[in-house]
Amino acid sequence: MIAAAAWVCLLAPLAAVLAIALGGKRMPRRAAGYLATSSTLIAFAAAVTALLATLSHTASNRRTITTAFGLIETHTLQIKLNLLVDPLALVMMLVVSGVGTLIVAYSIGYMKGEDEERRYFAYMAFFVFSMLLLVEAANFFVLLVGWGLVGLSSYLLIGFWHERPSAVAAAKKAFIINAVGDAAMALALFLLIQHTGTLDFYGAGGVFKQAVSLGGNTWLINIVAAGLLVGALAKSAQIPLHTWLPDAMEGPTPVSALIHAATMVTAGVYLIVRAHPLFEQAVHVQQTAAGIGAVTLLATGAIALVQTDIKRVIAYSTMSQIGYMFLAAGIGAYSAAMFHLVTHAFFKALLFLAAGVVIHALGGEQDMRKMGGLRRKMPRTFIAMQIGRASCRERV
């Protein structure tokens, strides 16, 4: 039951991508939106099914690994397409598919009338698939594949309005900075293969089982942890690899809500929590993660105070909130980091979507200096924005 639910959760959005691509212009534009929304809803239902089945097991038996086929097999290395379902993966599966369903459904109205509506929803479903592959990975190789696909889908969505030079430039910037993190992660994984002979998380010879022995080689464990940290910093837009996120606001507002608030930017936090056995052996690297989180939350929070673009304010707020998560994960408070990850996904997505309503109502205007007196004109949006503002204790 758990294994089947994991595969359904992963493959449902991919099926929507293929259906929209094969349907082409023969598929009505609205149908593409409903198809993408239905696929993410199916993924959410599968995640809930996996959660209920996992909770029926004892606390010590809540880890399920399912294998599809081998990817790389040599006499010294075996890498398989493995999926992992455990409490940490389930939290991310529920957030990605649950919040994703709400945002993709919102997009049906937001993107109404766009000539490239089909392409947009194909990209959105592809992103959800990529993110689910990342969080369900049972080894670092599959995680790196999902990590790269998330970067690719982010590039496509940020540059969705490719006729705008600013959107193209923002997409390129995001892709390049994330590629730096991807390269650092790949180098760390090569070292793990050389010294452990595996990239599997768990199992008799898994990387995490060998973490203590790796800790005896100080330079090795620090380089591996540092490579993973660089990847996490790039994906989560933490200083000094943070500059791509404000520019990414050139994409449609639902893209900002899904990728740059609810899911993609929290991937770095997930990576640190997932790989905590390695980080705990590299104490100085873990402390560096906490320090960078503290600096980021203060610096980007201060920058947000002087922004005038409504989406950029929320973008800098996002970096600040992710900084709290890095700080928590860096000091070993993993439960606190994941708790804030979940709450942040909801209130920051709410702020972005409410901002999208305001921008639409004002004919595309994003300068807050030109806004005022909207409470009477948009009472429901005002209430939604106040709920989001109160949740993160920030003024938008």
Secondary structure, DSSP 8 states (H G I E B T S, - for coil): -HHHHHHHHHHHHHHHHHHHHHHGGGS-HHHHHHHHHHHHHHHHHHHHHHHHHHHTS-GGG--EEEEEEEEEE-SS-EEEEEEEESHHHHHHHHHHHHHHHHHHHHHHHHTTT-TTHHHHHHHHHHHHHHHHHHHHBSBHHHHHHHHHHHHHHHHHHHTSSTTSHHHHHHHHHHHHHHHHHHHHHHHHHHHHHHHHS--BSSSTT-TTTTHHHHHTSHHHHHHHHHHHHHHHHHHTT-TTS-THHHHGGGS-HHHHHIIIIISGGGHHHHHHHHTHHHHHHSHHHHHHHHHHHHHHHHHHHHHHTT--BHHHHHHHHHHHHHHHHHHHHHTT-HHHHHHHHHHHHHHHHHHHHHHHHHHHHTTT--BGGG---HHHH-HHHHHHHHHHHHHHT---
